[in-house]
Amino acid sequence: MTTTRPARLLVMDVDSTLIEQEVIELLADHAGTREQVAAVTERAMRGEIDFAASLRERVATLAGVPVEAFADVRGRATFTPGAAELVTEARRRGWEVGLVSGGFEEIVAHLAAELGITLFRANRLEVADGHLTGRTVGPVIDRAAKAATLLDLAARIGVPVEDTIAVGDGANDLDMIAAAGVGIAFAAKPVVREQAPFSVDGPRLDAVLDVVDRADAAAGRR
């Protein structure tokens, strides 16, 4: 692809960034624990409690939910306004796009496929006999893992770290935002807006393009 801009890597959070919902809360509807889960999610997003511990606590409430719930959650998850347009424009500019989520691969993979995104990483839910066990399998995608994923993806596709862009809304995204060449808080919690170099209040996700363009102009990039 011919482009007048340098190659970039754009990595986005998923829940409450790429999509408007928190997937774990949609799953919790099937367990009757939405209110409980939402309260823990809010505290984790504000950085008041450790993400890994909060994930274990929330996922434990999902024990017994049938895997058929995934189809319902996929159907109820809606892209944030401007999400598809952002991905389209990023590709037009010759950027790679990736997703990294503290949510679940069972949903993230579907969302990524809808947008033609092949680079993604998320937690995975343990299933036995067609039902969730209330546990995850594999490494937990916490704030350190998100930052490590950004750096790993950049290295894999040959994009310098200074040419990376990270977008997220919660405390779990802070390390990734700090590690990126351009780190952007989107419709974020106060602690994230305060610490992120750049911030977009929303409601459209493609507004981050203006932030990148302004950052490039300030840095003398073309």
GIBEL-V804499 format. One record per backbone hydrogen bond with DSSP energy under -0.5 kcal/mol. NH is the residue of the N-H (numbers start at 1). CO is the residue of the C=O. E is the energy in kcal/mol with one decimal. If there is no record, write none. Layout:
nh=NH co=CO e=E
nh=NH co=CO e=E
This chain:
nh=9 co=163 e=-1.6
nh=10 co=96 e=-3.0
nh=11 co=9 e=-0.6
nh=11 co=165 e=-3.1
nh=12 co=98 e=-2.3
nh=13 co=167 e=-2.4
nh=16 co=21 e=-1.4
nh=17 co=14 e=-2.1
nh=18 co=13 e=-0.7
nh=18 co=14 e=-0.6
nh=19 co=14 e=-2.5
nh=20 co=78 e=-2.6
nh=23 co=21 e=-0.6
nh=25 co=22 e=-1.2
nh=26 co=22 e=-1.4
nh=27 co=23 e=-2.5
nh=28 co=24 e=-1.9
nh=29 co=25 e=-1.1
nh=30 co=26 e=-0.5
nh=30 co=27 e=-1.4
nh=31 co=28 e=-1.0
nh=32 co=28 e=-1.0
nh=33 co=28 e=-2.2
nh=34 co=28 e=-0.5
nh=37 co=33 e=-2.8
nh=38 co=34 e=-3.1
nh=39 co=35 e=-1.8
nh=40 co=36 e=-1.6
nh=41 co=37 e=-2.8
nh=42 co=38 e=-2.4
nh=43 co=39 e=-1.7
nh=44 co=40 e=-2.4
nh=45 co=41 e=-2.7
nh=46 co=42 e=-1.6
nh=47 co=44 e=-1.2
nh=48 co=43 e=-2.6
nh=49 co=43 e=-0.6
nh=54 co=50 e=-2.3
nh=55 co=51 e=-2.9
nh=56 co=52 e=-2.2
nh=57 co=53 e=-2.1
nh=58 co=54 e=-2.4
nh=59 co=55 e=-3.1
nh=60 co=56 e=-1.9
nh=61 co=57 e=-0.6
nh=61 co=58 e=-1.0
nh=62 co=59 e=-2.0
nh=63 co=60 e=-1.1
nh=64 co=132 e=-3.2
nh=65 co=62 e=-2.3
nh=67 co=130 e=-2.3
nh=69 co=66 e=-2.1
nh=70 co=67 e=-1.8
nh=71 co=68 e=-0.7
nh=72 co=68 e=-1.0
nh=73 co=69 e=-2.5
nh=74 co=70 e=-2.8
nh=75 co=71 e=-1.8
nh=76 co=72 e=-1.5
nh=77 co=73 e=-1.7
nh=80 co=18 e=-2.7
nh=83 co=80 e=-2.5
nh=86 co=82 e=-2.2
nh=87 co=83 e=-2.2
nh=88 co=84 e=-2.4
nh=89 co=85 e=-2.5
nh=90 co=86 e=-2.7
nh=91 co=87 e=-2.2
nh=92 co=88 e=-2.0
nh=93 co=89 e=-1.9
nh=94 co=91 e=-1.6
nh=95 co=90 e=-2.9
nh=96 co=8 e=-2.7
nh=98 co=10 e=-3.0
nh=99 co=119 e=-2.2
nh=100 co=12 e=-2.3
nh=101 co=121 e=-2.7
nh=105 co=123 e=-3.8
nh=107 co=104 e=-1.7
nh=108 co=104 e=-2.9
nh=109 co=105 e=-2.5
nh=111 co=107 e=-2.1
nh=112 co=108 e=-3.1
nh=113 co=109 e=-2.1
nh=114 co=110 e=-1.8
nh=115 co=111 e=-1.2
nh=115 co=112 e=-0.5
nh=116 co=112 e=-0.5
nh=116 co=113 e=-1.0
nh=117 co=112 e=-3.0
nh=119 co=97 e=-0.6
nh=120 co=118 e=-0.8
nh=121 co=99 e=-1.4
nh=123 co=101 e=-0.5
nh=123 co=103 e=-1.8
nh=124 co=137 e=-0.7
nh=126 co=135 e=-2.8
nh=128 co=131 e=-2.7
nh=131 co=128 e=-1.6
nh=132 co=65 e=-2.9
nh=133 co=126 e=-2.0
nh=137 co=124 e=-2.3
nh=142 co=140 e=-1.5
nh=146 co=142 e=-2.2
nh=147 co=143 e=-1.9
nh=148 co=144 e=-2.4
nh=149 co=145 e=-2.3
nh=150 co=146 e=-2.2
nh=151 co=147 e=-2.1
nh=152 co=148 e=-2.5
nh=153 co=149 e=-3.0
nh=154 co=150 e=-2.2
nh=155 co=151 e=-2.2
nh=156 co=152 e=-2.6
nh=157 co=153 e=-2.0
nh=158 co=154 e=-0.7
nh=158 co=155 e=-0.5
nh=159 co=154 e=-2.5
nh=160 co=158 e=-0.5
nh=163 co=160 e=-2.1
nh=164 co=161 e=-1.9
nh=165 co=9 e=-2.9
nh=166 co=182 e=-2.3
nh=167 co=11 e=-2.0
nh=168 co=184 e=-1.8
nh=171 co=45 e=-1.8
nh=173 co=170 e=-2.3
nh=174 co=171 e=-1.4
nh=177 co=173 e=-2.7
nh=178 co=174 e=-2.4
nh=179 co=175 e=-1.9
nh=180 co=176 e=-1.5
nh=181 co=161 e=-0.9
nh=182 co=164 e=-1.8
nh=184 co=166 e=-3.1
nh=184 co=182 e=-0.5
nh=185 co=198 e=-2.6
nh=186 co=168 e=-2.6
nh=187 co=185 e=-0.5
nh=187 co=200 e=-3.1
nh=189 co=169 e=-2.2
nh=192 co=189 e=-1.1
nh=193 co=189 e=-2.3
nh=194 co=190 e=-2.4
nh=195 co=191 e=-1.1
nh=196 co=192 e=-2.4
nh=198 co=183 e=-1.5
nh=200 co=185 e=-3.2
nh=205 co=81 e=-3.1
nh=207 co=204 e=-1.1
nh=208 co=205 e=-1.9
nh=209 co=206 e=-1.5
nh=210 co=207 e=-0.7
nh=211 co=207 e=-1.1
nh=212 co=208 e=-2.3
nh=213 co=209 e=-2.5
nh=214 co=210 e=-2.5
nh=215 co=211 e=-2.6
nh=216 co=212 e=-2.6
nh=217 co=213 e=-2.3
nh=218 co=214 e=-2.5
nh=219 co=215 e=-1.6
nh=220 co=217 e=-1.1
nh=221 co=216 e=-3.2
